Every structure is written in structure tokens, then in C-alpha cells.
Amino acid sequence: MMAGAPDCASKQIMESAFDYIIVGGGSAGCVLASRLSEDADTRVLLLEAGPAPRSPWIRIPAGTSQLIFPGKYNWGYATDPEPHLDGRSVYVPRGRTLGGSSAINGMAYVRGHPGDYDQWRQLGNARWGWSDVLPYFRKSERYEGGENEQHGGDGALHVTSPAIRHPASQDFVKAGVALGLTERQDLNDAEQEGTGFLHFTIRDGRRHSTYDAFLRPIAHRRNLTIVTDAAAQKIAVKDGRATGVHYRRGRETVFASAKRSVILCAGALDSPKLLMVSGIGPGSTLQQHSISVIADLPGVGANLQDHLYIHHTYRSTPESSINADLRGLRKYLHGAHYVMTRRGLLSLGASQAAAFVRALPGADRPDLQLMFRPVSWEFSPKGTLVIGDTPSVGASVCVLRPHSRGRVGLRGPSADQPPAILANYLESPVDRQAVAAGVHWLRRLFETEPLRSRIIAEVAPGSAVQSDDDIFTYARKTLQSMHHWSGTCKMGDVRNDPMAVVDDTLRVRGLDGLRVVDASIMPTIPSGNTNAPTIMIAEKAADIIRRATRQAA
Ligand SMILES: Cc1cc2nc3c(=O)[nH]c(=O)nc-3n(C[C@H](O)[C@H](O)[C@H](O)COP(=O)(O)OP(=O)(O)OC[C@H]3O[C@@H](n4cnc5c(N)ncnc54)[C@H](O)[C@@H]3O)c2cc1C
């Protein structure tokens, strides 16, 4: 046992060893558990800290509005006071159930730009360029349009268009075209730049989390053990090899041993935390918390990246907004309609249409994602989401390739303590420039027909916010997380980059039998939402791990 570390003397020893122990049943963990257990003679244990996903809100796409708050299925973290946001702390929801954040997210299916992955290759990750990863995006996918060069047609994950294309969302796209953007039927084609409707991980009007798509259909496999309410406390390491995991279930602490590998899939905030409380991380941080250093890896927890977003609200003509449908009695009518048909407004993801544009000088691919929804909302001080009481629409600016870097640290030596998160939003002047460019871009869209005729007034940021300085002030006060945390166990060239945590086969440097497979391995954040890229990472990791096992046999 490590000095100062949590008491993990296990009260019960699991009798039989597993080949693989996967820690975290989220977007990556569900995919990996499904793929690794395809080999009938491979024994897989999946540990998930949260409960089984039983709430009906998880299956209803509009349920994101309920699940986004802290609770049984949501860790509800927050950042430390952010130095460039006047000391404001930013709310950080994370999924806490099988499916992980894919069980509470906005369901947009966006892969990013091919250049993102070619950049990963240039950074020393030989087998992670676009041509290497595209087969794994395709493998996971059951695209509504069927198989083509870009998409898979018979994978597990349903990828579909919104059931309703609201006329106001259509006019957002038309305004983009009027400004010279290309209209795209598919924002996941290799080009990305342009405007169109988003795709979603929704199947027949229901959320398709990675649990629904990958795990639930095969959960009965005899070689797969799934344990929920099982919070990993520490990775056991002996003579430089990860031998198993101590986890807590109820009042018991259990030790499970792994013959081949322990694989961390706890996400970009909890995977680095688990490494650190296990003695794997920056030596100075570990010593500060009296944790004995097993491997001094300065990169663990560093390189934190997230997409920030700036919210806009516009008062609109009544027919441009669904606010009135989601309030009062009409809300219940739409609820009943959904229950009977699985269609209608409750079957939609958060945003509808998007534009991917280049804003900063010299950008070789889109650096802003502008999103539109025919609805507006606010977060009340009571911690609930309130739909706007006048007809209004919402839009947001997302900075796709932030230059600012944050970090995940420890609040204490125990895995039970939430991670210390510092996003460092707006630390880089480049990000501030991108925010201003994004607000100007979005305003141009709203000033362009046919969208313009639907708008009565800009409510937020509001007419008083004009200069770049006004916009930074507004951003400091209001910007939010897009919840795309990544980068904290960076994949890289472990011979030349001291900050790389895993190599390009996702093995933790300097240790045997330990890998990380989740959004934390992304060296740079992709130009889009991060669920699809995380699923791709898990698909590719499964192939890498199975190949390594065959070679070792
Ligand atoms: C509110 C919200 C909206 C989002 N909207 C979108 C969107 O529309 N489109 C999109 O592409 N992306 C979206 N994202 C981001 C996307 O969902 C994530 O990037 C992705 O799910 C990350 O996958 P992951 O496997 O790295 O982590 P997660 O899916 O978060 O999985 C980590 C899992 O590990 C478990 N865990 C943590 N600690 C332990 C422990 N000690 N022991 C055992 N288990 C543990 C957690 O409970 C969780 O289930 C959103 C995220 C959120 C939170």
C-alpha cells in the first residue's frame, strides 16, 4: 500500500482473474467491452462507478435537459476559479452510468475534420492519420443513408437526421448559403466546411448511447462481467506491471486481478485522476498529496482541452420558435405525442443546424462551429432549465481548436474526491480573437435573409456588446463548456516527447499491462463534438489490443 494513499486493503479477493479489466463504462468503455468480449475465451470485467441506466429520461432525446444537472447519473463537477474568467467557476456535467457521457449528451454525431487526425499523425502517432481512423468511424456506424465511402451501413451505432427540420433551422442554413457557404447534406463528409443539418445518435426517436448500441445487445455473454456501482479506487502495480484494480462496491473494497491489461476508460477528467491516486503522474503533484511515486509522468493531467461556447438568444416571430410548445399545457401534449409515437419535438437533439467556418487568418480548415436551435432556455438559480417565455431562438459559437491548455490535478489522495479541473479558457489571445470573430460571424448570419425576417431583436449578447472588448467581457461572464474534455493522457512519441502519457498503441509509458482508451488520449481536440471520435478511438484500440494478444500467443 502506498504511503498516504487510500486504504485499499481489500476485504474480499475475487477468486478468478480476468484477462482485461476495463475501468469506466462510458462512450469508450462500452465499445471496448463489447469488442474484446467477442473472443469467447477472453474474460472481460467492466467496472462502472454509476448505476445501471434506468431513468426514462435517458432514452428520450429531450431528456438531456433533465440529465444535465448533478444527480444520480451525472457527476456534476465544476472547474476551479478560472483566472481568465474573473475567477468564475464553470459547471462540468459528466455521465455516471453505463453509456457514460453518451447517456446524457446532446447526441450530435460529428467526427471533426480529416486534418485533425493527420495532425495527430504528424505529432508522432504513426497510425492515427485520417486514412487510418476512417475505417473505425465506418466500422461503428449504421448510417441512415447506408454504406458509402465515408459511412458504415451495418455497424452498431445508429446515426440519423433530425426527425423534424424546423423551418427556422432551414433558414439558418439558407442564410449561410447566401453568405457563400456550401450547403452540405452531410457535415461528416471529408470537407466539413459549410452549413447543413447535424446528424445524431438517435434510433427510432430514442437516444442511442454506447450502452444501447454496443453493450446492451451482448451483455449476456458468459465471458463478460459488468459491475455497476463499482468505483475504482486504485490500480495495483507490481514490479512495473499493472496487476489489477481495487474498487469499492457498497461497503466492500474488492480486488480484481487482470492477467493481460487494466484499461482505463474513465474519461478525460477521471482517468488522469485514477492514474495519479495510483502513483502514476507528475512526481511533485503526487508528493504534495503524500502519494508514493510509482512512475513520474509529468504529462498526466496536463494538456487539458475543451471547446468553449458563447450563447446567443434572439427574440423571434412566433412561428420561428418552439418555446410555446415546450411550456405549460402544450408541453404535456407533446409529451403524450412522444410516448405514443416516439416522434415530435421530444425526439430531437439539442441543436438542429450548424455551420463550420474559417474565421482566423491562415486557418486551413474550419475553426468555428456555429449552431442553431429554434428554442431558447436559461438555467435558473434553482438549478433547472427554463424554456424562454417569449418566442425566441438560440444559437452558439464554439471555438473548435483552442490554443489555451488547462490541467487536471488532485484535490486529495483519494479517488473519492472529484478531480481539480482548470480549463484555462481564454488564456490564449488566439482564442479571444476566435471568440470575437465567432460572434461577428453569427451576427452576420442573423442579419441575412431569410433568417433576418424571423428575428425581432437580439437579446444576448445584446446591442450594447459591440466592440471586441465588449465581447471579451461578455465571454468572461457567460461562456460555458461544450463538455468536450480531452487530452489529459496525451498519446505521443514517448521517445521524444516527455509529456506523452501513452504511445500510439495506448500503453502507458514505462509500465506493462496498463492502457488508457478514452477522450484523454487525444493529443489535440478534434474540430467538432467528441463522442464519435471517442467511439472511433475505442474501436481502433480493440483491434490494437486483440492483435497484440494474438502476437503474444
Ligand atoms: C452534457 C453533455 C453534452 C454533450 N454533448 C455532446 C454531443 O452532442 N455530441 C458529442 O459528440 N459529444 C457530446 N458530449 C461529449 C461526449 O459525450 C464525450 O466526449 C464522450 O462521451 C467522452 O467519452 P469517454 O469514454 O471519454 O468518457 P465518458 O463517456 O464520460 O465515460 C467515463 C465513464 O467512466 C466512469 N467512471 C469515472 N470514474 C470511475 C471510477 N473511479 N470507477 C469506475 N468508473 C468510473 C464514469 O461514470 C463514466 O461512465 C457531451 C458531453 C456532455 C457531458
The ligand as an SDF file (V2000), in Angstrom:
LIG
                    3D

 53 58  0  0  0  0  0  0  0  0999 V2000
  -23.9150   17.2670  -21.2250 C   0  0  0  0  0  0  0  0  0  0  0  0
  -23.0090   16.7850  -22.3290 C   0  0  0  0  0  0  0  0  0  0  0  0
  -23.3660   17.0460  -23.6670 C   0  0  0  0  0  0  0  0  0  0  0  0
  -22.5360   16.5960  -24.6930 C   0  0  0  0  0  0  0  0  0  0  0  0
  -22.9740   16.7030  -25.9890 N   0  0  0  0  0  0  0  0  0  0  0  0
  -22.2830   16.0510  -26.9670 C   0  0  0  0  0  0  0  0  0  0  0  0
  -22.8160   15.9330  -28.2870 C   0  0  0  0  0  0  0  0  0  0  0  0
  -23.9250   16.3880  -28.5880 O   0  0  0  0  0  0  0  0  0  0  0  0
  -22.0730   15.2720  -29.2300 N   0  0  0  0  0  0  0  0  0  0  0  0
  -20.8450   14.7510  -28.9350 C   0  0  0  0  0  0  0  0  0  0  0  0
  -20.2030   14.1870  -29.8400 O   0  0  0  0  0  0  0  0  0  0  0  0
  -20.3220   14.8490  -27.6880 N   0  0  0  0  0  0  0  0  0  0  0  0
  -21.0260   15.4370  -26.7010 C   0  0  0  0  0  0  0  0  0  0  0  0
  -20.5340   15.4520  -25.4260 N   0  0  0  0  0  0  0  0  0  0  0  0
  -19.1870   14.8960  -25.1930 C   0  0  0  0  0  0  0  0  0  0  0  0
  -19.1100   13.3710  -25.2920 C   0  0  0  0  0  0  0  0  0  0  0  0
  -20.2720   12.7810  -24.7730 O   0  0  0  0  0  0  0  0  0  0  0  0
  -17.8430   12.8980  -24.5550 C   0  0  0  0  0  0  0  0  0  0  0  0
  -16.7080   13.4780  -25.1830 O   0  0  0  0  0  0  0  0  0  0  0  0
  -17.6660   11.3940  -24.5640 C   0  0  0  0  0  0  0  0  0  0  0  0
  -18.8120   10.7640  -24.0800 O   0  0  0  0  0  0  0  0  0  0  0  0
  -16.4550   11.0390  -23.7090 C   0  0  0  0  0  0  0  0  0  0  0  0
  -16.3360    9.6360  -23.6360 O   0  0  0  0  0  0  0  0  0  0  0  0
  -15.3500    8.9530  -22.5930 P   0  0  0  0  0  0  0  0  0  0  0  0
  -15.4490    7.4890  -22.8080 O   0  0  0  0  0  0  0  0  0  0  0  0
  -14.0060    9.5800  -22.6990 O   0  0  0  0  0  0  0  0  0  0  0  0
  -15.8970    9.3530  -21.1450 O   0  0  0  0  0  0  0  0  0  0  0  0
  -17.3480    9.0860  -20.5170 P   0  0  0  0  0  0  0  0  0  0  0  0
  -18.3440    8.7500  -21.5580 O   0  0  0  0  0  0  0  0  0  0  0  0
  -17.6390   10.2490  -19.6330 O   0  0  0  0  0  0  0  0  0  0  0  0
  -17.1510    7.7630  -19.6460 O   0  0  0  0  0  0  0  0  0  0  0  0
  -16.4130    7.6920  -18.4420 C   0  0  0  0  0  0  0  0  0  0  0  0
  -17.1050    6.6660  -17.5550 C   0  0  0  0  0  0  0  0  0  0  0  0
  -16.2130    6.2990  -16.5050 O   0  0  0  0  0  0  0  0  0  0  0  0
  -16.9560    6.2140  -15.3080 C   0  0  0  0  0  0  0  0  0  0  0  0
  -16.0160    6.3910  -14.1920 N   0  0  0  0  0  0  0  0  0  0  0  0
  -15.4060    7.5310  -13.8080 C   0  0  0  0  0  0  0  0  0  0  0  0
  -14.6290    7.2830  -12.7320 N   0  0  0  0  0  0  0  0  0  0  0  0
  -14.7480    5.9720  -12.4510 C   0  0  0  0  0  0  0  0  0  0  0  0
  -14.1930    5.1130  -11.4510 C   0  0  0  0  0  0  0  0  0  0  0  0
  -13.3640    5.5790  -10.4930 N   0  0  0  0  0  0  0  0  0  0  0  0
  -14.5390    3.7980  -11.4490 N   0  0  0  0  0  0  0  0  0  0  0  0
  -15.3870    3.2950  -12.3970 C   0  0  0  0  0  0  0  0  0  0  0  0
  -15.9600    4.0760  -13.3440 N   0  0  0  0  0  0  0  0  0  0  0  0
  -15.6260    5.3920  -13.3790 C   0  0  0  0  0  0  0  0  0  0  0  0
  -17.9950    7.3180  -15.4430 C   0  0  0  0  0  0  0  0  0  0  0  0
  -19.0680    7.1420  -14.5450 O   0  0  0  0  0  0  0  0  0  0  0  0
  -18.3790    7.1960  -16.9030 C   0  0  0  0  0  0  0  0  0  0  0  0
  -19.4330    6.2870  -17.1040 O   0  0  0  0  0  0  0  0  0  0  0  0
  -21.3140   15.9070  -24.3770 C   0  0  0  0  0  0  0  0  0  0  0  0
  -20.9660   15.6460  -23.0460 C   0  0  0  0  0  0  0  0  0  0  0  0
  -21.8080   16.0690  -22.0280 C   0  0  0  0  0  0  0  0  0  0  0  0
  -21.4170   15.7540  -20.6050 C   0  0  0  0  0  0  0  0  0  0  0  0
  1  2  1  0
  2  3  1  0
  2 52  2  0
  3  4  2  0
  4  5  1  0
  4 50  1  0
  5  6  2  0
  6  7  1  0
  6 13  1  0
  7  8  2  0
  7  9  1  0
  9 10  1  0
 10 11  2  0
 10 12  1  0
 12 13  2  0
 13 14  1  0
 14 15  1  0
 14 50  1  0
 15 16  1  0
 16 17  1  0
 16 18  1  0
 18 19  1  0
 18 20  1  0
 20 21  1  0
 20 22  1  0
 22 23  1  0
 23 24  1  0
 24 25  2  0
 24 26  1  0
 24 27  1  0
 27 28  1  0
 28 29  2  0
 28 30  1  0
 28 31  1  0
 31 32  1  0
 32 33  1  0
 33 34  1  0
 33 48  1  0
 34 35  1  0
 35 36  1  0
 35 46  1  0
 36 37  1  0
 36 45  1  0
 37 38  2  0
 38 39  1  0
 39 40  1  0
 39 45  2  0
 40 41  1  0
 40 42  2  0
 42 43  1  0
 43 44  2  0
 44 45  1  0
 46 47  1  0
 46 48  1  0
 48 49  1  0
 50 51  2  0
 51 52  1  0
 52 53  1  0
M  END
$$$$
